[in-house]
Amino acid sequence: MRSLTLAEARERAELISVTSYAVELDLDRGAETFGSVSSITFACGSPGAESWVDVKARSIESITLNGMALDPAEVRDGRMPLRDLAAQNVLLVRATMAYSHDGQGLHRATDPADRRDYVYGHLFLDAAPSVYACFDQPDLKAPYDITVRAPQDWIVLGNGAVTPVAASSPGEWRLATTRPLATYFVTVCAGPYVSVRDEHDGIPLGLHARASLQEPLERHAAEIFTVTRQCFDYFHGLFGIRYPFGEYHQVFVPEFNAGAMENPGCVTFRDQYLFRGAATRDELLSRANTVSHEMSHMWFGDLVTMKWWDDLWLNESFAEYMSHRCLVDATEYTDAWVDSSIVRKVWGYGAERSPSTHPVAGVAALDAQSALQNFDGIAYAKGAAVLRQLIAYVGDEAFIAGVRAYLTDRSYSNGTLADFLGAIERASGTDLGAWSSGWLLTADRDTISVELEERDGVVSSARLWREVPSAYPADRPHALDVVGWTDGVEVSRAEVTAVEDQTELGDLAGTAHPALLVPNASDLTWARIRLDDGTLEALPVQLGRVPDAQARAVVWSALIDGVHVAEVSPVTFLDVFEATWVLEGNASILTRVALYAEHRVVPHFVPRQAQARALARLARSAGDLLARAEEGTTRSLAAARLLAGTSADEALLRSWAEGSGLPRGLEDDGDFRWIVVRNLASRGLIDSAAVDSFRSRDDTLQGGLNALMCRAALPVQEVKAWAWEQLTGRHGRSNYEMVHLARGLWMSPDDALVAEYVHRYFTDVPAMSAWVGEDALSRVVLAAFPKVFTEETETLSRAALRRDDLTPAVRRSLVDADAELREALASRATFGAALGVGTAASAPSPS
């Protein structure tokens, strides 16, 4: 389908203003299609002019403009021409639309637990015309009246409060007229959802999920409602504007591509957030952060929407910052910024390392699909870090005053970078031109390091060095701190705003030389942190003694970054892990570093022949922690999960898979069992029949996905061929199924088993754009990228990127995957083709 360009959007917005939408959806026509009737009332500023409406239908029964019939055959590339427009117009489109199975548009999924169907709308970016005819761009907002026909045993939810149309018409529902919404915020969720309801401060609240998730929904409802209430109170006080969209429903839906979507009044979440089994504290924090993030969007994004997609940061950077701020200030999750450091910023730094890096703002996306490619860790994590730097620059009071003015002045309308900066400048009296140029309009990041000189164990002088990337030179002032520790005691601290390439740290002079020196210890800025050689050498002994979790997170983030840029050996990473992980008390650091070690450091940066020894080190640490941790705690659960995924102890794995000898709290945890089964399958210790047996014990949507991955992981040539055909063939596989098949396929004890799919990937996967939506396919491209780290793979990848027939989503994901491949190759080349996994002393020193 043709992608809307910025020039076209501007031209249409100058001509058209939408008064209202009336949409009728008939969801009672079976599992493949639904009926859609769209009545659009709109004005035209130049009567007699021509424009178009967006519609992507299976078939169109009729189109009338001001009572005159139009020919549906004129629809091309999802656009219907509208000629000779009047000053006031009414357009009526009757169409049959297709349900999707890739998480975009109106998605329909069948729950294998009870064979019941669930529908939800995800209309982000350009999917709205696949549900109803519309002028699909973010700056043509209008109120909506929506009616829905659905099977009588279904409930219906959406952007407005739902009431039956009439007692005599069961299955027909009317949603209350909405406030003006952008087209991509419209949603309808329908199906035999189960619900838990509440109320807070006059706002009706609802939580909803598939019937098979009723138990975890009810078990987690109190926690989710508590966070919801706390966030409402906090944002009402901070913004000075009450929540404007009536009821507030949070719907946990199946096969959702993103974490959640901020549809006004009806937020949709991936239903994995309703943890079926045990949950670690950081998982609960992550869910709370998502609840807070989506609620903050009710103001940033929904109340005030960006004018065009290149200002996506006005939605996402603010929601990212505000969600963490709210958790710290208003909930029990006061360590939310620690979680951000080890989860969100690690993600964002990865995006910044890629050749696809881009500025936070001002990207000037020329079309909608190109804009989608910048929906990444830079728009989220870097944007939030930049806002923290803005607050350091103008002061929090001026920042909040500017935010309030921006939200008030642009309510129910659209905003731009210039609008926002203008509001902050007026509130603070500070010119932000140079600051914006360096932080918002320039890509890449500076590198921060500290150099100490000492005499007799005392620091004689200290300098902070700021290296600016030559490709993206910019003037970025960094407000940050530098802290030193020895044996867990803070021995030095300096707080500074670095504006030059070299900054004297006078506060460190005369202090004891620390064992560990951590720049940006409070993680206030956005930069690559280069740890000095002495700190790297001391980490195995000293890191576990540092009492500040935020500083420990910064160190781990720096280590991860260093591994990726081939400055830190993966052996050094594993040495620090083995020495300190069992001592870690912060849930986010504990679980996320373990996941990174198991799923990224070992498979990407450790050569195949050394991976078994590396996994054994992880398993040894996991066993150590499991033996000492209190049962039922996050520490115990994190240890058990790591051991289940890395251990080569067949007896232990078989015992746990059968439910014997499990740590307390995991006795009936189906998700934990699948970690064990995946390990058994990838080692060839079970066969397809055994996977099917475990699947029969977990006849759920998640169980089916895990079974697909485990079967694809079996080290059998015929199974790999089956997995590849299921992944790349036209089998109607859902977005989630494709990703799980891809993940399992590349689990292999040797490269030879999957070698043929390295070549096939670069032809077969891009071709899937013919039947898979861009958002879903971008995720498949990353998951399916060959995990065979060789120069041949790099050659094939480079050749693929020279093709001119790749869609924007495929190209962007290929660029990012290719960058990760080259990182792995560079690390292996730097630290030896036959890298050992012993101690740091036996490995090459970090450069």
N, C-alpha and C positions, 0 to 999 in steps of 0.2 A: 504494500500500500504506500501511496505517496505521503511523504512527511511534510507537515506544515512548516513553512519557512518564516523567519522573523519578518521579512519584508511583507509577506502575504498577511501575517497576523496584524501588522501595523495598518496595512491598507484596509483590511476588513473592519478593524476596531474603529477606524476613522469614519467608516460608512455606516456600520450597524450598531445599534444598542438594543439589547434584549430586555423585553419587559417581563416575560414570564414563560415558564415551561409547564405544560400539563402532560404527564407521562402515564400511560397505562401499560402494565406488564402482565401478560398471561403466562404463568408458570405451570399451568395445568394441562400441558399439551404433550407430555411424555418427556423422555430423558435426553432427547437430542436438540430440540428447538423450543423457542418460546415466542409468544406474540409481543409486539411492541408497537404502541401507538404514541406518536409524539405530536403535540400541538404547541407551536412556538409562536408567541406574539412578540413582534419586534418592530423597531422603527428604522427607517432609512434616511440618512441625512441628505441624500441627493436623489430625490425621486426620479425614476427612470433608469437608475444605475443597475449594474449587474453584480452579483456575488455568488456564493455557493453555501450549501449546508453539508455537513459531514454525516455520512451514513454508511456503515459496513454491515450489510444485511445478507442473510442467506437468500432471501427473495423479498421483493417489494411489491405489495399488492396495489397501493395507490399513493400518489402524491398530489396534493392540491395546494395552490398558492392563491390566497384571497378568493377561494371558491373555484378557481380555474384548474382543470386537471393538467398535470405535467406528465411527461413520458418517463417512467422509471428506467427505461433502457438508456437514458442519457447519463446515468450514474457511471462515472469512470474513476478508478483509483479511489473509491470511497467518497466521491464528491458529486453532489447534484447541483447543476447550475441553476441559479435563480435570476431570471431576467425581468427587466422592466418593473423594478420594485416600486411600491407605493410609499408614501410617507409613513403609513401605518400598515403592517402586514400580519397575516396569520398563515402559517404554514402547517399543514397536516400531513404526516407521513405514517402510513400503515405498513408494517413490515414483519417478516419472520426472521428471527435472529437465531444464531447457533450458540449453544452453551460451549464454553471452553473447558479444556482440561490442562491448561498450562499456567493457571494462576492469574490470567488477565481477562478482563471483561467480566461476564457473568459466568463464574466457575461453578461447575456441578461435580460433586464427588459422591461416590458410594462408599459407605462405611461397611467393610466386610463383617464387622461384628454383628450387625443385624440386617444388612442389605438395604438400609434406608438411605435416601439421598438427601444431600444438603447443598444449598445454593448460597453463594455470596458474590457481591459485586466488588471488583477491584479495578477501578477505572483510571488508574494513574497514567499520566502522560497523554496517551492518545487512544486509550481503549474505550472511552465513553461512546463513540459512534457505533461500536459493536453491540451496544445495549439500547440506545435510543438515538434518534436523529438530533443533531445539535450543532451549534457553532462552537467547535471544540478548540478553545484557547483560554488561558487562565484569566485574561482581562475582560472577558464578556460574561460577567457574573449576573445571575438572575435568581429570583425565588422559584421554588418548585412545588407543584401539587402532583403527588404520585398516588396511583391506585394500583393494587396488585390482586390478581386472582391466583390462588394457590390451592393445592390439595387440602381437603378439609381438616386433615390431621396435622397440618403444618402451622407454625406460627410465622409471622412476618415482622421484621424489624427494618428500620431505615433511619433517614436523617430527621424525620419528624415523628411525633407521638402517633401510634397506630390505633385506629378504631375500626370495628366492623362497619362495612358500608351499610348493611341493613340486616336485621335478624332473619329476613326471608332469603338472604343471599349468603349462606355460609361459604367461607373460603374467599370472600372478597373483602379487601382491607383498604382503608384510606389513610395516608400519612398526612399529618398536619403540614400546612404550608410552611416552607422553610424560609429562613433569611436568605439573602442573595448568596449563592454558592458558585464557585468555579465548577465547570463541568466534571472535572476529574474527582471531585469530592462526593459526588452522588453515589449512594449505595443502597442496595436492598439485600437483606439476608433472610432466607426463607428455608424452612425445613422443620423436621420434628425436634427442634432444639429444646433442651431442658434449660430452666432458668432459675436464678436466685435473684431476688429483688430487694431493694432497700431504698432509703431516701436520706438526703443530707442537705441541710440549709435550703430546703424547698426544691431541691433538684431530685427528681426520680432517678434511681440508679438501677441498672440491670446487668447481670452477668449471664452469659449464655454459651452453651457448648453442645456437641453431639450427645445423644442419649447415652452412648456407651462410655462417655466421660463424666457421667453424673457424679460418681463417687469422688474423683479428684476435684471436680468443680465445687462441690459442697465442702470438701475438706479445705480447699484453699480460699473459699469465698471471704471468710472473715479477714484474712491477711490482705487480700486485694481491695476489699472495701475500705479497710483502715488506711491504706496508702492513698486510695482515691479521695477520701475525705480530707486527709492531710494536705494533699496537693491542691484541692479546690480552695481550701482556706488560705494556703500560702500564696497562690496566684491571685486570688481576689485581693489580698492585701498588697501584694507587690505591684500589680498592674493598675489597681484602682478601677477596674472594669469587671463587672460580674459576667460570669459565663453566659453567653447570649443564645445558646442553641437548644433550650428546652430540656428534654430528657437526656440522660447520658448512659448509653448502653456500650458494653464492652463484650464483643462476640469473639469467641475462640473458634477459629474456622480451620478446616482441613486443607492441606496442600497449599499453604500460603507462602509465596515466594519471599517476602520480606519479613521483618520482625513484626511489624504492625503497620496500619494505615490510619491516618488521622481524620477519617470521615466525620464531619460535624455531627455530634449526637449519637453516632454509631461507629465506634472505633472497632476495627477488625484486627485480631492478633493471630499469629500462628498458634495452633492449639498444643504444641509441645510445651508451651508455658504452663499448662496444667499438668504438672509433673505427676506421672502415674505412680512412680516409686519414690525412693528417698531423694531428697534435694539438698544440695549443699547451700551454705549461706550465700555464697556468691551467685548461685542460680536464682535464689529469691531476690537478691539485690538487683540482678539483671532484669528480672521481671518487673520489680518496682520501678526501676529506671525507665523501662519501656512504658509503663503506665504513666509515669510523670512526663516523659518525652511527648507522648501522644496528646496528653492533656494540654501541655504548653502550646501545642500546635493549634488549639482552639483559638488562641490569640495570634500566634505567629504562623500564618499560613491560611487559616480558615477565616478569621475576622479580617485580617489584612493579608492579602495574597500577593505574591510576586507578580509583576506585570508580565514578565517573560521568563523563560526557563533559565536564562543565564544568571538570574538573581535567586536561584534555588537556595543559596546559602541563607537568604533572609528567612526561609522556613527552617532548614535543617541545622544550621550552625546555632541558631538561637534556641531551638528545641533541645539540642545536645547540651548546650551550656546551662539552660534553665532547669533541665531535668536533674542534672547533678547538683546544682545549687539548691534546688528544692529538697532533694533527698538529704543533703547535709544539714540544712537549716530546719527541716520540718518533720523528719522521720527518724527511725532508729538506724538508718543506713548512713551513719556519719562518715564512713570511710569510702563514700562513693567516688571521690577523686582518686583514691588508690586504685579502685577498679578501673577507672578511666585510663590510668597510666599503663596498666598491664593488659588491657583489652582494647579499648577504643584507640588509644594513641599508637599502639603497636600496629593496628590495622591501618591507621592513617599514615604512619611512617612508611609502611609498605607501599601505599599508593604514591607517596612522594618520591620514593626511590625509582619508581617505574618511569620509562620514557613518556608515559601518558600523563605525567604530572601536569597540573594546571593551576592557575590562581584560584583563590577562594571565591572571588567575585570577578565580574567583568569579563567572563569568558567569551561573551558575544557569540553564543551558539547560534548558528545560522539556520538551524531547523530543529524541530522537536526531538527527533531521534538522536541527533548529535548531542543534545543536552542531556539525554539519559546517560550517556557515557561518563558524565561528570558527577553522577549520583553515587559518590564513593566516600572513602575515609577522609578525603580532603574537605569535602563539603560538610562533613559531620565533625570529626575529631579536630582537624586543624582549625576549622571555623570556630569551634568552641574555645580552643587555646588562644586564638587571635582575639576573641572577645575578652578573655581574661587580661590580655595585654592592653586592650583598649581601656578597660576599667583601671588598670594601673596607670595609664596615661592621663585620663581625664578625671578619675575619682568615681567611686561607686554611686555617690549621691547624684552627680550630674548624669551618669549613665542611666540610672533608673528614671530620672526626670525626662531624659530624652526618649527613652523607650515608651514611657506613658504618653508623651506628646505624639510620638509616631503612631501608636496604636489608636489614640483618640482621633487624630486628624484623618487617618486613612481607613477608619472602620467601614466594613462592608465594601471596601474598594480594593485597590491594588497599590503596591509600593515598589520603589526602586532603591538601589544603592544610594543615589543622590538624596532621595527623601529621608532615608534613615540617617545618613551622615549629617544632613542638614539639621535634623532634630537634635542630634548629639552636640553639634557645634553650637547651636543656640542655647542649649542647656548648660554647656560647659564654658562657653566663651573661648573655645580653642579651635584653631584651624586644623583640620584633619587631612588636608591635601597630601602632605608628604607622608604622614603616617599611613594613610590609606594606600598610597602608591606602593609602599614597602611591604605592608602586611596583607592587604587584600588583593592587590592588582598584580603582584609578582609571584611567580611559582617558585618552588624548591625551598630549601631551608638552609640556614647557617649551621656551621659546626662550632660547638663550644668546647673548649678545653681549658685547663688551668695548669700553669707551670709554677712550681715552688722552688725557691732556693733556700738552703738551710745551713746553719752553722751550729755545731754542737747540739743537734736535735731540736733546734729552734728555727722557725721560719724567719729568714732574714728579708725576703721579698716574695711577692706573689703577684701573678698577672693572669688575667682572664683573656684568652684569645678567642676572637670571633673570625672564622673563615667564611667568606661570602662566596657562594658558587659563581664561577666565572660566567656560566651560561645565563644566569638570572641575577645580576648584581642589583642590590637594593639596600636602601637605608632602613634597617629594622632595629629600633631600640628594643633591647631585651631587659625587662625587669625580672631579676632572678636572684637566687641565693646560692652560696657555695658553703658547704658544711663538711667538717672533718670529724671523724670518729676514731678512737683507739680503744679496743677492748670494750666496746659498747658505750663508751663515755664520749659525749660531744666535747671536743677540745678546741674547736674553732668554728666561727660562722661569719660570713660577710654577706650583706645585702647590697645589691648594686643595680644600676641601670646602665647597661653597656651600649654605648652609641658609637664607639670607635672599634677598630680592629684589635686594639690592645687597651685594656683597662686595668689600672693598678688596684689591687685588693689590699688596701692599707690595714683593714681590720684583721687580716690574717698574720701580718708581721708581728713578731714577738710571741706568737703562740707556739705550743708544742707541735712538732711535725706529726700529722695524723697518719695512722695506718691506712685509713680509707679517706679519700677526698672525693666528694660527690658534687659536681656542678649541677645547678638546677635541682637541688635536692627536694624542694617542695613542688617541683614539676609545674612551674608557673608559665614557662614559655614553650615555644615550639622550635626545637633545634635538635640536631644530632649531637649527642653527648659522647665525647671521646674520653674515656677513663685513662689515667696515666698508668704507666707500666707497673709502678709500685702498688697501686690500688688493685690492678688485675691480679698480681701475684698474691696479694693478701686476702683476696675475696674468700677462698675456701675456709680460712680460719676466722676472718673478721665479719663477714656479711651477716651470719646468723646471730651475731651479738648486737647488731644495730637495732635500737628499740623503735625507730621511726619507720613504720610500714611504708609511708609515702616515699622515703628515700630508698628503701629496699626495692620498691617497684621501679623507681628510676634506674637503679643499677641493673635490674633484670632487663628492662627495656633497652638499656645501652648494650648489654651483652647480646641480646637478640639482634639488634641493629648491627653490631660489630660482626656477628657471624654472617649476616647477609651481605655485608660489604667486604668480606674476606679480610677483616682486620683482627678478628678474634677466632681462634681455632674452635671447632666444635668440641674438641677434647677439653679445652678450657671451660666451655659451657658445662660439659658433663662433670668435670671435676667440681665446679662450684655447686652444681645440682646435688651430687652425691654427698658433699660435705655439709650442705646447709638446708636442703629441702625438708628434711625430717624435723628441723627446728622451726620451720615457718608457722606463724600463728595467724596470718591474715588469709582468709578463705580465698580471696581473689588471686593472690599471688600463688598460693598453694596449688589450686586446681588449674589455673591457666598456664603456669610455667610447666606443669606436668603434661598438659595437653600439647604444649608447644614442643616440648622435648620429644614426646612419643610420635607426634604426627607431622612435625616439620623438621626439627634439627636432625634426627636420626635418618629418616628416609631421604631427605634432600641433600644433606651435607656430609653424611658419613657414607663412604663407598660401600657398595653392596656386600663385599666380602667381610666387612667389619661390623655390619649392622647387628648381627646376632650378639656379639660381645657388648655392643652399646646398649641394646635392649636388656641384656642381662644386668648391666649396671643400674638401669632404671628399675628393673624388677627387684633388685637387691634393696634399693632405697625404699621401694614400696613395701616390701616385706618387713623392713626395719620399722617403718612408721606404723604399719598395721599392728605390729607386736606391741608397740608402746602407746598407741592412741586409745583413748576411751571409746568404747564401742558406741555406735549410734551417733557419733559426732561427725562434723565435716571432715576432720582430719582422718578419721577411720574410713569414711566413705571415699575420700580422695585417694587414699592408699589402696583400698580394695579395687577401685576402678583402674588405677595404673597397673596394679599387679595382674588384674584380669586381662588387660590388653597387651602386656609385655612378657608375661611369664612363659617359659618353655616347659614348665612342670606339667606333663600330661595328666598325671594322677590328680593333681590339684584342680586343673581346669575341668576335667571330667566330673569330679566330685561337685564342684560349684555349679556346673551346667545342669546336673541332676538335682540340685537343691540341697546338697549335703554339705555340712561344715561351713556354711556361710556366716560371715560376720553378722552380728545382730543388726536388724533393720533392713537386711537385704533378702530375707527369706522368701518373700513373694514379689520381689522386684524384677518384673519382666525385662525392663530396659537394661538392668545390670546383667541379666543372663545373656542378652544378645552381645554384650561386649565379650563375654567368655566364648560364646559360640563363634563370633567373628574370628577370634584368635585361633580356635581349633580349626575352623574352616580354612583359613589362610595358610596354616601349617600342614594341611592335608590330613589332619587327624580324624576327620569325619567326612561323610560323603553327602550327596544330595538328599538321600533318603533321611539321613539324620537331621539335616536342615529342615526338611519338610515336617519331621516329627516335632521339632521345636516350634515350628510355625503353627502346628495344630494346637499347641498349648497357649498360643497368643494370637487368637483369631481376630486381630484388630488391624486398623489401618497402619499403625506404627509397626506392628508385628510383621505385616506383609512387606513393608519397606525394608526392614532389617533382614528378613529372609531373602529378599532379592539380593541385597548386598552380600550376605554371607554365601549364597549360592555362587554369585559371580566371583567371589574370592577363592573358590576352590581351585587348587593348582592342577587343573586337568584341561588339556587342550580343547576337548569337545565342549567343556563348560564355558571356557573363554570365548569360543566361537559363538555359542548360544547367547552369551551376555552381550557381545558386540552387535549381533543381529537384532536383539531385542532393544538395544540402545538406539541404534541408528536406522532401524526399519520403521515403516509406517504402521505401528501397532496400536496407536492411540494411547501410548503410555503417558501417564501424567508427568508433570514437571518433577515431582518428587521421585517418582520411579526411575526416571532417566538419570537423575543425579546419584541415586543409590546404586544403580547398575554400574555407573562410571567409577564410582569410588571402589566398588568391589573388584572390578575387572583388573585394575592396576596393582592390587595386592598380589604379589607374586614372589616366590622364593628366588627366582632368577629372571634376568631380562629376556632370555631366549624364549620363554613361554609366551610372552606377550609381544615379541619383536614385530610380528606382522602388523599389529594394530598401530604401531608408531607411524608407519607409512599411511595406513588407511585413515587415521585420524584426520589428516590434513585435506582429505578429499571428502570423506563421508560426513564428518560433523558439520563443516560449513554448509553442506548441501541441505542440512536439516532446516535451514531458514525458510525453505519452501513450505513447511507445515508447522513449525514451532515458533511461537511468539518471541520477539526480540528479548524481552526481559528474562523469560525462562531459558532461552537459548544461551544468553550470556553466561548464565550459571552453569549450564551443561558444558560449554566450551572450557571453562576453568576446571570443572570436576573431571572432565574426560581428557584433559591434556596429558600426553604421555609422561609417565613417571619413570621413564628410562632416560637417565641423565648422561647423554653421550653427545659427542660432537656431531654425529649423524643426525640426532634429533634436532640439534641447533640448526644445522644446515637446512633441514626440511622446514623448520619453523620460519627461518629467514626467507626462504623461497615463498612460503605461503603468504607472508606479509607483503610481498611484492605484487600479489594478485590485485586486480582492480575490480573483482566481482564480490568482494566480501561486504556484508552488511555492516553498518556502524557498530552494532553490538558484538558481532563476531570479531571484527578487527580489534576493537578495544580489549576484549578479553584475551585475544591472542597476543596482543602487545604485552599485557600484564603477565600472562603465563610464560611468554618468551623471556621476559625480564627475570622471572624467578628461576627459570632454567639456567640462564647465564650466571646468575648469582651462585647457584649450586656448582656449576662448572668452575667458576673462578675460585671458590673456596677449596674445592678438591685439588685444583692445580696448585694453589698457594700452599696447602698443608700436606701435599703428598698424595699421589695416586693410590698408594697403599696405606692410607692413614691408619695408624694403630689407635686403639681405644683404651689406652692404659692411663698413665698419669700425665699431668702437664709437663713434667720433667722429661718425659720420653717423646714428647711431641714438639713440633716446630713452635718456636715462640711467636706470639702475635706480632705482626709488623707494626 
